Amino acid sequence: MNNFITQLPQLLTLKEKIMEEKEVEVFLYRLETIHEKLGGNKYFKLKYNLEEAKKQNKTTLLTFGGAYSNHIFATASAGKLFGFETIGIIRGEEHLPLNPILSHAKNEGMKLIYLNRTDFRTLKSEDKKAYWQEKLGNDVYFLPEGGANIWAVKGCTEMMQNCTLAPDFICLPCGTGGTLAGVSIGNPTSKIIGFPVLKGGDFINNDCNVFIEKYFDFFSLSKIKTNFELITNYHFGGYAKSNLELKGFMQSFYDKYQIKLDEVYTAKCIYGVYDLIAKDYFPKKTKIVIINTQRML
Ligand SMILES: *Cc1c(COP(=O)(O)O)cnc(C)c1O
């Protein structure tokens, strides 16, 4: 798992008039370039889970997600690459033809099981492990929805280790907050700014703090001070919601840098950073790194 990275992440300078005007430097840390199918934050979230699954002699990875889950996509890819069977429990009914995420998962050998929304909600959490092991056998390694657990947090503490500069601010989009927790622990001298992509993302504050607490407990490490903040008003209506403003932003970003942004996550975060620069959120002369958490699109 360690030496599968095919290319180190690149640091791209983002040059816009507003940055010159406000005297800040902005960089995109391109995690999507590290691997064709497993690029982005999902590699870091899975890394120690795969090691743990191997240690426990598990043969199958079991996980949960909606039909558009990047975590489902990544788990299927990782299973294929590292020799695990994979089972994906998908929220809702099957829709044919399968969308690109699920058809990729299926091509990688993932077995897809559909659950109605109510059952999905009650059966996806860590404490339902025993239920699934009884149903599917003891060989199953349980990964919660979104893949956020203590091993994922540990992996994310390493996310910035190939970044060649020490930023004042690190910005990233958030779903569960697991990545935010890991990046906060791994980079205590930077201020970390999380952009929830869902409405009412304030709950991530608590979840992220719980992940951080658990991390130091679980690995018996002495606590260090972390410094993160959530900016909750760039969700564009909620999870997977979008509008013409965001689509226009993605198009102009593509025209300028030839990078296709993920509409659910990174587009909202980068839009938010640009807007905060315009609103003088960042002090002059600061260095801002935005983590491109997505895979290559
Ligand atoms: C999954 C995902 C996230 C969210 O990560 P969390 O650890 O759940 O907060 C962010 N960006 C992209 C592109 C993702 O696929």
The ligand as an SDF file (V2000), in Angstrom:
LIG
                    3D

 15 15  0  0  0  0  0  0  0  0999 V2000
  -14.9330   11.9150    0.4790 C   0  0  0  0  0  0  0  0  0  0  0  0
  -14.4890   13.2240    0.0190 C   0  0  0  0  0  0  0  0  0  0  0  0
  -14.3190   14.3050    0.9050 C   0  0  0  0  0  0  0  0  0  0  0  0
  -14.7550   14.2550    2.3430 C   0  0  0  0  0  0  0  0  0  0  0  0
  -13.9100   13.6180    3.2310 O   0  0  0  0  0  0  0  0  0  0  0  0
  -14.3580   13.4570    4.7520 P   0  0  0  0  0  0  0  0  0  0  0  0
  -13.2230   12.7760    5.3980 O   0  0  0  0  0  0  0  0  0  0  0  0
  -15.5880   12.5750    4.7580 O   0  0  0  0  0  0  0  0  0  0  0  0
  -14.6890   14.7810    5.3090 O   0  0  0  0  0  0  0  0  0  0  0  0
  -13.7860   15.4920    0.4100 C   0  0  0  0  0  0  0  0  0  0  0  0
  -13.4900   15.6250   -0.9000 N   0  0  0  0  0  0  0  0  0  0  0  0
  -13.6770   14.6210   -1.7810 C   0  0  0  0  0  0  0  0  0  0  0  0
  -13.3650   14.8550   -3.2000 C   0  0  0  0  0  0  0  0  0  0  0  0
  -14.1820   13.4000   -1.3520 C   0  0  0  0  0  0  0  0  0  0  0  0
  -14.3940   12.4230   -2.2480 O   0  0  0  0  0  0  0  0  0  0  0  0
  1  2  1  0
  2  3  1  0
  2 14  2  0
  3  4  1  0
  3 10  2  0
  4  5  1  0
  5  6  1  0
  6  7  2  0
  6  8  1  0
  6  9  1  0
 10 11  1  0
 11 12  2  0
 12 13  1  0
 12 14  1  0
 14 15  1  0
M  END
$$$$
